[in-house]
């Protein structure tokens, strides 16, 4: 069963942000083994998504890693602001 990583990550991040209209999740590459996903948020929401000491970002990455490992893939998530 193929996982839509863009939708999964967007569903995880949307409740965290104040400006959901400025949220964009883009899958840049999928070379078979490694998937690269970029999350773009409003500048004011960057701290909310990363969290204190990066805990929220690590939790999002852990969930994504777990679902990717079921397909024997690795995932890289980059969080940036506009």
Residue frames as a rotation matrix with the C-alpha (Angstrom) as fourth column:
UNK 1
0.583 0.812 0.000 0.00
0.812 -0.583 0.000 0.00
0.000 0.000 -1.000 0.00
UNK 2
-0.356 -0.724 0.591 1.56
0.719 -0.616 -0.322 3.27
0.597 0.310 0.739 -1.13
UNK 3
0.124 0.308 -0.943 1.56
0.876 -0.480 -0.041 6.12
-0.465 -0.822 -0.329 1.36
UNK 4
0.432 0.044 0.901 0.90
0.556 -0.799 -0.227 9.68
0.710 0.599 -0.370 0.24
UNK 5
-0.213 -0.654 -0.726 3.65
0.976 -0.105 -0.191 11.35
0.048 -0.749 0.661 2.28
UNK 6
-0.825 -0.054 0.563 2.69
0.160 -0.977 0.140 14.87
0.542 0.206 0.814 1.22
UNK 7
0.121 0.967 0.226 -0.85
-0.210 -0.198 0.958 14.47
0.970 -0.163 0.179 2.56
UNK 8
0.457 0.021 -0.889 0.29
0.728 0.566 0.387 12.70
0.511 -0.824 0.243 5.73
UNK 9
-0.549 -0.750 -0.368 2.79
0.833 -0.456 -0.312 15.42
0.066 -0.478 0.876 6.64
UNK 10
-0.697 0.369 0.615 0.34
-0.103 -0.900 0.423 18.19
0.710 0.231 0.665 5.74
UNK 11
0.388 0.894 -0.225 -2.28
0.075 0.212 0.974 16.59
0.919 -0.395 0.016 8.00
UNK 12
0.224 -0.393 -0.892 0.25
0.949 0.296 0.108 16.49
0.221 -0.870 0.440 10.86
UNK 13
-0.746 -0.662 -0.070 1.43
0.664 -0.733 -0.144 20.09
0.044 -0.154 0.987 10.44
UNK 14
-0.359 0.656 0.664 -1.87
0.287 -0.599 0.747 21.87
0.888 0.459 0.027 9.69
UNK 15
0.653 0.672 -0.350 -3.20
0.550 -0.103 0.829 21.89
0.521 -0.733 -0.437 13.31
UNK 16
0.096 -0.722 -0.685 0.09
0.956 -0.125 0.265 23.41
-0.277 -0.680 0.679 14.50
UNK 17
-0.766 -0.522 0.374 0.12
0.631 -0.722 0.284 26.52
0.121 0.454 0.883 12.32
UNK 18
-0.290 0.632 -0.719 -1.73
0.282 -0.661 -0.695 29.83
-0.915 -0.404 0.014 12.67
UNK 19
-0.014 0.192 -0.981 -1.54
-0.808 -0.581 -0.102 30.53
-0.590 0.791 0.163 8.92
UNK 20
-0.022 0.006 1.000 -2.66
0.186 0.982 -0.002 27.27
-0.982 0.186 -0.023 7.23
UNK 21
0.924 0.382 0.010 -3.12
0.096 -0.207 -0.974 29.09
-0.370 0.901 -0.228 3.92
UNK 22
0.518 -0.814 -0.263 0.67
-0.850 -0.457 -0.261 29.58
0.092 0.359 -0.929 3.79
UNK 23
0.062 -0.460 0.886 1.46
-0.455 0.777 0.436 25.90
-0.888 -0.430 -0.161 4.35
UNK 24
0.602 0.054 -0.796 2.96
-0.776 0.276 -0.568 24.00
0.189 0.960 0.208 1.41
UNK 25
0.182 -0.523 0.832 4.27
-0.332 0.764 0.553 20.45
-0.925 -0.377 -0.035 1.36
UNK 26
0.649 -0.053 -0.759 6.22
-0.760 -0.003 -0.650 19.37
0.032 0.999 -0.042 -1.69
UNK 27
0.614 -0.473 0.632 7.81
0.201 0.868 0.454 16.03
-0.763 -0.152 0.628 -2.52
UNK 28
0.379 -0.548 -0.745 10.99
-0.781 -0.622 0.061 16.88
-0.497 0.559 -0.664 -4.40
UNK 29
-0.291 -0.530 -0.797 12.44
-0.858 0.512 -0.027 13.48
0.422 0.676 -0.604 -5.17
UNK 30
0.509 0.369 0.778 11.60
-0.610 0.792 0.023 9.82
-0.608 -0.486 0.628 -4.94
UNK 31
-0.063 -0.664 -0.745 14.47
-0.980 0.183 -0.080 7.81
0.189 0.725 -0.662 -6.35
UNK 32
0.224 0.239 -0.945 13.13
-0.245 0.952 0.183 4.50
0.943 0.190 0.272 -5.14
UNK 33
-0.091 -0.340 -0.936 14.94
0.779 0.562 -0.280 4.36
0.621 -0.754 0.214 -1.81
UNK 34
-0.679 -0.226 -0.698 15.08
0.646 -0.635 -0.423 7.94
-0.347 -0.739 0.578 -0.49
UNK 35
0.242 0.817 0.524 12.14
0.857 -0.434 0.280 10.36
0.456 0.381 -0.804 -0.47
UNK 36
-0.827 -0.499 -0.257 12.79
0.561 -0.757 -0.335 14.08
-0.027 -0.421 0.907 0.05
UNK 37
0.251 0.952 0.172 9.93
0.874 -0.300 0.383 16.26
0.416 0.054 -0.908 1.29
UNK 38
-0.873 -0.443 0.202 10.05
0.339 -0.851 -0.402 20.02
0.350 -0.282 0.893 1.90
UNK 39
0.188 0.896 -0.402 7.59
0.980 -0.143 0.140 21.72
0.068 -0.420 -0.905 4.25
UNK 40
-0.746 -0.352 0.566 7.18
0.379 -0.923 -0.074 25.47
0.548 0.159 0.821 3.76
UNK 41
0.163 0.778 -0.607 5.39
0.986 -0.104 0.131 27.46
0.039 -0.620 -0.784 6.47
UNK 42
0.720 0.142 0.679 4.80
0.148 -0.988 0.050 31.13
0.678 0.065 -0.732 7.27
UNK 43
-0.285 -0.927 0.244 7.71
-0.036 -0.244 -0.969 32.79
0.958 -0.286 0.036 9.12
UNK 44
-0.181 0.288 0.940 5.56
-0.921 -0.384 -0.060 33.20
0.344 -0.877 0.335 12.26
UNK 45
0.796 0.593 0.127 4.73
-0.603 0.755 0.258 29.48
0.057 -0.281 0.958 12.31
UNK 46
0.222 -0.781 -0.583 8.28
-0.364 0.488 -0.793 28.16
0.904 0.389 -0.176 11.95
UNK 47
-0.676 -0.500 0.542 8.86
-0.650 0.056 -0.758 27.99
0.348 -0.864 -0.362 15.71
UNK 48
0.130 0.822 0.554 5.53
-0.912 0.319 -0.259 26.25
-0.390 -0.471 0.791 16.28
UNK 49
0.834 0.196 -0.515 6.34
-0.458 0.766 -0.451 23.52
0.307 0.612 0.729 13.76
UNK 50
-0.076 -0.935 -0.345 9.91
-0.247 0.353 -0.902 22.98
0.966 0.017 -0.258 14.95
UNK 51
0.821 0.482 -0.307 9.02
0.179 0.293 0.939 23.17
0.543 -0.826 0.154 18.64
UNK 52
0.670 -0.571 0.474 11.23
-0.737 -0.438 0.514 23.62
-0.086 -0.694 -0.715 21.68
UNK 53
-0.186 -0.884 0.428 14.58
-0.626 0.442 0.642 21.92
-0.757 -0.149 -0.636 21.06
UNK 54
-0.563 -0.048 -0.825 13.13
-0.807 0.246 0.537 20.52
0.177 0.968 -0.177 17.82
UNK 55
-0.766 0.235 0.598 10.81
-0.196 0.801 -0.566 18.08
-0.612 -0.551 -0.567 19.59
UNK 56
0.315 0.948 -0.038 7.77
-0.300 0.061 -0.952 18.58
-0.901 0.311 0.303 17.35
UNK 57
0.330 -0.279 -0.902 9.86
-0.943 -0.050 -0.330 18.35
0.047 0.959 -0.279 14.17
UNK 58
-0.759 -0.650 0.015 11.47
-0.648 0.754 -0.105 15.16
0.057 -0.090 -0.994 15.48
UNK 59
-0.401 0.702 0.588 8.05
-0.139 0.588 -0.797 13.70
-0.905 -0.402 -0.138 16.29
UNK 60
0.591 0.593 -0.547 6.82
-0.601 -0.130 -0.789 14.45
-0.539 0.795 0.279 12.75
UNK 61
-0.067 -0.722 -0.689 9.99
-0.956 0.243 -0.162 12.87
0.284 0.648 -0.706 11.32
UNK 62
-0.794 -0.222 0.566 9.59
-0.461 0.828 -0.321 9.79
-0.398 -0.515 -0.759 13.53
UNK 63
0.157 0.932 0.327 6.05
-0.195 0.353 -0.915 9.20
-0.968 0.080 0.237 12.25
UNK 64
0.656 0.048 -0.753 7.19
-0.742 -0.140 -0.656 9.65
-0.137 0.989 -0.056 8.66
UNK 65
-0.432 -0.886 -0.169 10.23
-0.894 0.445 -0.052 7.37
0.121 0.128 -0.984 9.18
UNK 66
-0.543 0.272 0.794 7.99
-0.307 0.817 -0.489 4.65
-0.782 -0.509 -0.360 10.61
UNK 67
0.571 0.817 0.087 5.61
-0.191 0.235 -0.953 4.68
-0.799 0.527 0.290 7.66
UNK 68
0.483 -0.467 -0.741 8.49
-0.868 -0.140 -0.477 4.84
0.119 0.873 -0.473 5.14
UNK 69
-0.563 -0.764 0.315 10.30
-0.802 0.597 0.015 1.94
-0.199 -0.245 -0.949 6.77
UNK 70
0.065 0.668 0.741 7.27
-0.210 0.736 -0.644 -0.26
-0.976 -0.114 0.188 6.17
UNK 71
0.966 0.245 -0.079 7.97
-0.105 0.098 -0.990 0.24
-0.234 0.965 0.120 2.45
UNK 72
0.396 -0.905 0.155 11.74
0.794 0.423 0.438 -0.25
-0.462 -0.050 0.886 2.93
UNK 73
0.306 -0.259 0.916 12.42
0.584 -0.709 -0.395 3.40
0.752 0.656 -0.066 2.12
UNK 74
-0.390 -0.413 -0.823 14.00
0.872 -0.453 -0.186 6.36
-0.296 -0.790 0.537 3.89
UNK 75
0.514 0.631 0.581 12.51
0.732 -0.675 0.086 9.84
0.447 0.381 -0.809 4.10
UNK 76
-0.666 -0.677 -0.313 14.10
0.745 -0.624 -0.236 13.25
-0.036 -0.391 0.920 4.60
UNK 77
0.490 0.859 0.149 11.95
0.838 -0.511 0.193 16.15
0.242 0.030 -0.970 5.76
UNK 78
-0.731 -0.680 0.048 13.16
0.658 -0.723 -0.209 19.74
0.177 -0.121 0.977 5.55
UNK 79
0.403 0.853 -0.331 11.16
0.907 -0.421 0.019 22.50
-0.123 -0.308 -0.943 7.27
UNK 80
-0.761 -0.627 0.165 11.61
0.648 -0.744 0.165 26.04
0.019 0.232 0.972 5.95
UNK 81
0.078 0.786 -0.613 9.75
0.528 -0.554 -0.643 29.34
-0.846 -0.274 -0.458 5.91
UNK 82
0.460 0.141 0.877 8.80
0.855 -0.337 -0.394 31.67
0.240 0.931 -0.275 3.05
